[in-house]
Amino acid sequence: MPKVKKKRVGFVIDMTPLVDITFLLLTFFMFTAKFKSDAENEQKFIIKRPQASPDTTKLPEVDLATIKVAFTDSTMVDTSYYFTMTNEEHFAKIKNNTEGLTNEQKESALIKVDLFTLEKIVREVYRVDYATGALNTKFAIDADQLLPFDWVNNAMEVLRKNNYTTFNYVTDKRQ
Amino acid sequence: MAGGGSLGGGEKPKRGKNSNRKKKKRVGFHLDMTPLVDITFLLLTFFMFTTTMATPQIMKMAVPPEREVDVQVMESRLFTIMVDEIGRIMWHQAQDELQMTDIKELRKLAVERNLMPGMKNEVITNLKIAKDAPYGLVVKILDELNLAEVEITKELQKDVIPRERKFSLNLLNEDDLAKIAEEMPADEVKEENQ
């Protein structure tokens, strides 16, 4: 039998470093992934935020209370206030102490309220904040850009009356 | 004649010293890593697409606390910017007439007004907004004013003056609405003609 020499071309790629880097990237993303909070899961509406110049300050992640003002659905017919807090213990305490909340509201992480109830809640927030001594809670107003200013102004008045004179507007980056 | 004995396919004929007895004991651990790498890439792309790294950005806002006594202001120092419900932006200084401006001119105007000679650093900017003015426009105006602040502070630093920003935000009151209606009525004629 004639000897057939197998012509070997020298293409040997060692995949080891590729797999190493892949695992590295994977663990990085696994640890930096943020999952949706309960409040975000319960949010059925969309807020189109107003645009402002980019700023280095970011929304605080702890001890944050957010007043959202949004159209209740995509038809943009009804508007409502919503309230949520990142600190769950404080939020539970506040929900218990505020009168006028239904049991269903007391269970949820994002509550739909009218201006009157919002005022009661913010007052309660101040009380709880004051009792813990630190007055740490920061407020943010997250409102849709098409809303009449009156809605946001009323929310600001509620904050002002309860001594929260500095707060934040949540915005998008200016295009 | 064929050599007998090879019935089932090719046994090596035994030759010599039992050279075939050393049987290599092969343990069957041949792990194929292909599916592992496949799943890893899958997970990686999943996490790459679902991770939100940036938290939403914010604009700081401050409102004056509840005051029992009204603060007296010098009217000549008052620079008022009014926004009506259609989104028109007008301004006036002290008790002068209203003048139109738009969002693109606003920054330049604010810088100019705050650095006017004789009143440098003492102008009080008063932003008055109609109840039904769109909130997005208000934020844009606040943004422009914030950007103007940067330029104003830079200018004042040349004269080593520390910037004291005086600013207030309110709704349009009755008098303001009357002033707008009188001096800058909204164009209703256009709609009729069309």
Contacts between the chains, C-beta under 8 A, distances in Angstrom:
chain1	res1	chain2	res2	distance
A	15	B	37	7.6
A	19	B	33	7.5
A	19	B	37	5.7
A	19	B	40	7.3
A	22	B	37	7.2
A	22	B	40	5.4
A	22	B	41	6.4
A	22	B	44	6.1
A	23	B	40	6.4
A	25	B	44	5.7
A	25	B	48	7.9
A	26	B	40	5.9
A	26	B	43	5.7
A	26	B	44	4.6
A	26	B	47	6.9
A	29	B	44	6.7
A	29	B	47	3.5
A	29	B	48	5.9
A	29	B	51	5.6
A	30	B	43	7.9
A	30	B	47	6.0
A	32	B	51	5.8
A	32	B	53	6.8
A	33	B	47	5.5
A	33	B	50	6.5
A	33	B	51	4.7
A	34	B	51	7.0
A	34	B	52	5.7
A	49	B	56	7.4
A	50	B	135	6.3
A	50	B	136	4.0
A	50	B	138	7.8
A	50	B	139	3.7
A	50	B	140	6.8
A	51	B	136	7.4
A	51	B	139	7.4
A	51	B	140	7.0
A	51	B	143	7.8
A	52	B	57	7.6
A	52	B	59	5.0
A	52	B	139	5.7
A	52	B	140	7.4
A	52	B	142	7.5
A	52	B	143	4.2
A	53	B	143	5.5
A	53	B	146	7.3
A	53	B	147	6.2
A	54	B	57	6.5
A	55	B	57	5.7
A	55	B	58	7.1
A	55	B	59	6.7
A	57	B	57	7.3
A	57	B	58	5.8
A	57	B	60	6.7
A	58	B	55	4.7
A	58	B	56	7.7
A	58	B	57	6.4
A	58	B	58	6.9
A	59	B	55	5.1
A	59	B	56	5.4
A	59	B	57	7.4
A	59	B	58	5.3
A	61	B	55	6.9
A	140	B	58	6.5
A	141	B	61	7.7
A	142	B	56	7.9
A	143	B	135	5.6
A	144	B	135	7.2
A	145	B	134	6.6
A	145	B	135	5.7
A	145	B	136	2.8
A	145	B	139	7.1
A	146	B	134	5.8
A	146	B	135	7.3
A	146	B	136	6.5
A	147	B	134	7.2
A	147	B	135	4.7
A	148	B	85	7.9
A	148	B	131	6.2
A	148	B	132	4.3
A	148	B	133	7.0
A	148	B	134	7.1
A	148	B	135	7.2
A	149	B	129	5.1
A	149	B	130	7.1
A	149	B	131	6.5
A	149	B	132	7.1
A	149	B	133	4.7
A	149	B	134	7.2
A	149	B	135	5.2
A	149	B	138	5.4
A	149	B	171	7.7
A	150	B	131	4.2
A	150	B	132	6.7
A	150	B	171	7.4
A	151	B	135	7.4
A	152	B	135	5.2
A	152	B	138	7.6
A	153	B	129	7.6
A	153	B	131	7.7
A	153	B	171	6.1
A	156	B	61	7.6
A	156	B	63	5.8
A	159	B	63	7.2
A	160	B	63	4.8
A	160	B	64	7.6
A	160	B	65	6.9
A	160	B	66	6.6
A	161	B	66	6.3
A	163	B	65	6.8
A	165	B	62	5.9
A	165	B	63	5.3
A	165	B	64	6.9
A	165	B	65	5.1
A	166	B	60	6.8
A	166	B	61	7.1
A	166	B	62	4.7
A	166	B	63	8.0
A	167	B	61	5.7
A	167	B	62	8.0
A	168	B	58	3.9
A	168	B	59	6.5
A	168	B	60	5.7
A	168	B	61	6.3
A	169	B	58	6.3
A	169	B	59	4.5
A	169	B	61	5.6
A	169	B	139	6.2
A	169	B	142	8.0
A	170	B	56	5.1
A	170	B	57	7.6
A	170	B	58	5.6
A	171	B	56	7.6
A	171	B	57	5.9
A	171	B	58	6.5
A	171	B	59	5.2
A	171	B	139	6.2
A	172	B	56	7.6
A	172	B	57	7.4
A	173	B	57	6.4
A	174	B	143	7.2
